[in-house]
Amino acid sequence: MVDIDLDLILLHFFQLGAALVLALPIALNREHRSHGAGLRTFPLVSIACCGFMLVGMDVYDGSNAESKVMYGIITGIGFIGGGAILKQSGKVAGTATAAGLWNTGAIGISVAYSRYEIAIVLSVISFLIFQFSDSLKSNKNAD
């Protein structure tokens, strides 16, 4: 029979919820501005990264194994982000979305390690960049 640790379940529920909540401002911005990935993608990336890291931390013993899990997450999110980048007529679009996805993965990993201060700063800075950087860009159509 498996022992159920209610405290651990509640902690992981809180962490996954925090990863979701911290990804929402970025997701809402991207959804509102119709930049491909949005309200579904960003939170899913954040909670998936958090979940993978939580499992890795629980299953593997030692930081070397955990670092391999983190490396896999970082590489995988980079691959997913690469799919968001499009080149058409000599213009490249989607780089900001790709970077946002990668950043959202970092939010999930930070939450998994209970480094909420890092996750909050990543979320706030990303939101501010996405929200207010358009006025500073010379090409309004670029992502």
Helices and strands as residue ranges (DSSP letters): H 6-32, H 41-59, H 63-84, E 86-88, E 91-93, H 95-112, H 116-132, G 134-136
